[in-house]
């Protein structure tokens, strides 16, 4: 939903920077790997220690690579490749999971029952793209849903970051919201596939 509305404007804004990176010899896949390694390392280093704000700040900066690699691939001479698309999609799952795993480790160490809700968000976050991929293997378009990746990522990072700033209940509210929206989106996509069949 949100990504479909913002993507054209964001793409126009970052295209000059993406073009400059290509001229320097930087490849889209290199950007993908660099951003992914930085996000995973930050999430698994800062979050288990409860350093939520610093970790989120670094992750937000490095997550911008996810915007650049796709734009770079589209405007490069070689164009987008199937491997690049597969790599980007796979790494998205890894980085999203690392963020929630880092938070979950912290909550488990604190014996906080919110860890169970974070696990629900982790599972639904994996199911949403899986359902789409499986549907597309049956030639069914299944990209709808109330909470796609962009929305889920914004909610999770906002909740974690504000928790790091000491704003009370933001982590609990954000994780519960993600769990509800994720479950709802899974059901939405399942129904899309059922109707298409």
C-alpha positions in Angstrom: 0.0 0.0 0.0 2.4 2.6 1.2 5.3 1.5 -0.9 3.2 1.7 -4.1 2.4 5.3 -3.4 5.9 6.4 -2.3 8.0 4.4 -4.7 7.8 6.7 -7.8 8.7 9.8 -5.9 11.5 8.1 -4.0 12.9 6.6 -7.2 13.0 10.0 -8.8 14.8 11.5 -5.8 17.5 8.8 -5.6 18.1 8.2 -9.3 20.9 10.8 -9.6 22.8 9.2 -6.7 22.3 5.8 -8.1 23.6 6.9 -11.4 26.7 8.4 -9.8 27.4 5.1 -7.9 27.2 3.2 -11.2 29.7 5.6 -12.8 32.1 4.8 -9.9 31.9 1.1 -10.7 29.7 0.1 -7.8 27.3 -2.7 -8.6 23.7 -3.2 -7.4 24.6 -6.5 -5.8 27.5 -5.0 -3.9 25.1 -2.4 -2.5 22.7 -5.2 -1.5 25.3 -7.2 0.3 26.8 -4.2 2.1 23.5 -3.0 3.4 22.4 -6.4 4.4 25.6 -7.2 6.4 25.4 -3.8 8.2 21.7 -4.3 9.1 22.1 -7.8 10.4 25.3 -7.0 12.3 23.7 -3.9 13.9 20.5 -5.7 14.8 22.3 -8.7 16.4 24.8 -6.6 18.2 22.8 -3.6 19.5 19.3 -5.0 20.1 20.2 -8.0 22.4 22.0 -5.5 24.6 18.9 -3.2 24.7 20.7 -0.4 22.8 17.6 0.1 20.7 18.0 3.7 19.6 21.6 3.5 18.3 20.9 0.2 16.6 17.8 1.6 14.9 19.6 4.7 13.8 22.3 2.6 12.0 19.8 0.2 10.6 17.7 3.1 9.1 20.7 4.5 7.4 21.9 1.2 6.0 18.4 0.1 5.0 18.6 2.9 2.4 20.7 0.5 0.3 17.5 -1.4 -0.3 16.2 1.6 -2.2 19.4 2.1 -4.2 20.2 -1.4 -5.4 16.9 -1.8 -7.3 17.2 1.7 -8.9 20.8 1.0 -9.8 19.8 -2.3 -11.5 17.0 -0.7 -13.5 19.1 2.2 -14.9 22.3 0.2 -15.5 23.3 -1.0 -18.9 22.7 -4.6 -18.0 19.3 -3.8 -16.5 17.6 -5.8 -13.8 18.5 -9.5 -13.6 16.6 -12.5 -12.2 19.5 -13.2 -9.9 19.5 -9.7 -8.6 15.8 -9.8 -7.9 16.1 -13.2 -6.2 19.1 -12.0 -4.1 17.3 -8.8 -3.1 14.1 -10.6 -2.0 16.1 -13.3 -0.1 18.2 -10.7 1.7 15.0 -8.7 2.6 13.8 -11.8 4.5 17.2 -12.1 6.3 17.4 -8.5 7.4 13.8 -8.3 8.5 14.2 -11.5 10.6 17.5 -10.3 12.1 15.8 -7.2 13.4 13.0 -9.1 15.2 15.5 -11.8 16.4 17.7 -9.2 18.0 14.7 -7.8 19.9 13.4 -11.2 20.8 16.8 -12.2 22.3 16.7 -9.1 24.5 13.2 -9.9 25.7 14.0 -13.5 26.4 17.0 -12.5 28.4 14.7 -10.2 30.4 12.1 -13.0 30.7 9.6 -10.6 29.1 6.5 -12.4 27.7 6.4 -9.9 24.8 9.0 -12.2 23.2 6.1 -14.5 22.2 4.4 -11.6 20.3 7.7 -10.8 18.6 7.9 -14.4 17.4 4.4 -14.1 16.0 5.5 -11.0 14.0 8.5 -13.0 12.8 6.4 -15.9 11.6 3.8 -13.7 9.9 6.5 -11.6 8.4 7.9 -14.7 6.7 4.5 -16.0 5.7 3.4 -12.8 3.9 6.1 -13.0 1.1 5.9 -16.8 1.0 2.2 -16.8 0.2 2.9 -14.3 -2.6 5.7 -16.4 -4.0 3.6 -19.5 -3.9 0.6 -17.8 -5.4 2.8 -16.5 -8.3 4.0 -20.0 -8.9 0.3 -20.7 -9.8 0.2 -17.5 -11.9 -1.9 -15.7 -9.3 -1.2 -12.1 -8.6 -1.1 -11.8 -4.8 0.6 -8.5 -3.8 -2.3 -7.1 -1.8 -2.7 -6.9 2.0 -3.0 -4.2 4.7 0.6 -4.5 5.8 3.3 -5.2 3.2 7.0 -5.2 3.9 7.4 -1.4 3.9 4.6 -0.8 6.4 5.9 -3.6 8.7 9.4 -2.3 8.6 8.4 1.3 9.4 6.3 0.1 12.3 8.9 -2.2 13.8 11.8 0.3 13.5 9.6 3.2 14.9 8.5 1.1 17.8 12.1 -0.1 18.6 13.6 3.3 18.1 11.1 5.1 20.3 11.6 2.4 23.0 15.3 3.3 22.9 14.4 6.9 23.5 12.5 5.9 26.6 9.0 6.4 25.3 6.9 4.0 27.3 4.9 1.1 25.8 6.0 1.8 22.2 7.7 -1.5 21.8 4.7 -3.4 23.2 2.3 -1.4 21.1 4.4 -1.8 17.9 4.9 -5.5 18.3 1.2 -6.2 19.1 0.2 -4.0 16.1 2.7 -5.9 13.8 1.3 -9.3 15.1 -2.3 -8.3 14.4 -1.6 -6.7 11.0 0.7 -9.5 10.0 -1.9 -12.1 10.8 -4.6 -10.1 9.0 -2.4 -9.8 5.9 -1.7 -13.5 5.9 -5.4 -14.2 6.0 -6.1 -11.5 3.3 -3.5 -13.1 0.9 -4.8 -16.6 1.6 -8.3 -15.4 0.6 -7.0 -13.7 -2.5 -5.5 -17.1 -3.6 -8.6 -19.0 -2.6 -10.8 -16.7 -4.7 -8.4 -16.9 -7.7 -8.6 -20.7 -7.6 
